[in-house]
Amino acid sequence: MALSRRLWRLLPPLRVWPLTGSWGSRGRCGAWGVRACEVIGNTRPSQRGLLFSALAYLGFETYQVISQAAVVHATAKVEEILEQADYLYESGETEKLYQLLIQYKESEDGELLWRLARASRDIAHLSKTSEEDKKVLVYEALEYAKRALEKKESSFAAHKWYAICISDVGDYEGIKVKIANAYVIKEHFEKAIELNPKDATSIHLMGIWCYTFAEMPWYQRRIAKVLFANPPSSTYEEALRYFHRAEEVDPNFYSKNLLLLGKTYLKLNNKKLAAFWLVKAKGYPAHTEEDKQIQTEAAHLLTGL
């Protein structure tokens, strides 16, 4: 940032130079100033051409320097915004993060857009957000995630948040769309893991996908079989493998992963291991509203053991 500011101070003001007309005429002086017109007007044609070429070259060089400085300045600004956004996210400042990023909703930067998708979704899921506002935010989050993916297809986070946002929208579009979207969601979670095998969150989300279809109610299974030749399916064992893999990649990274390890072991009738993970979920430091909700759910499940 300091370097780009110094560059801007050293550069002359950008001027629009006339490229046609009589260069000897004072009426065409414009940004050049009177002295430049006098010099050009008093030279022979060959000298005027040489001088014009030299001045035009200098103008082009100045334009290039300014353009490069503008790119550096813009890049530095985006990086600064991303740093602020990541700090606010890690601090659990959900609303401040959203207010920061929503200012740049027209951005063409994929890294900024997937963060805005995440922030919009997080605001949507706050308990104080009305159902009407939640629906609007969920659809907006999907649009930001879609644009992020279009701008940067190589971003594992863009794939991850696109899949998450598609899943959220499915809650408003009926069982048929939700089941159809499941294939797309799985594809993007798998792509996110492929692009970054060390991202525990993507692995965790694949675990949720498996858990969701393992516990699908019988009537939804029947609908799925009617609508699709090969409906999505999974098992609790498969879900468990993903939750453990996420924990191996980044131990104790997320309260919900701990909770789901406990819940999956409960589904598999292993109360001892279920209690082990539920105790960890209950004791997880509550940095966000979601963490508090998970603490409450874990405590409730433990009372039933």
Secondary structure, 3 states (H helix, E strand, C coil): CHHHHHHHHHCCCCCCCCCCCCCCCHHHCHHHCHHHHHHHHCCCHHHHHHHHHHHHHHHHHHHHHHHHHHHHHHHHHHHHHHHHHHHHHHCCCHHHHHHHHHHHCCCCCHHHHHHHHHHHHHHHCCCCCCHHHHHHHHHHHHHHHHHHHHHCCCCHHHHHHHHHHHHHHHCCCHHHHHHHHHHHHHHHHHHHHHHCCCCHHHHHHHHHHHHHHHCCCHHHHHHHHHHCCCCCCCCHHHHHHHHHHHHHHCCCCCHHHHHHHHHHHHHCCCHHHHHHHHHHHHCCCCCCHHHHHHHHHHHHHHHCC
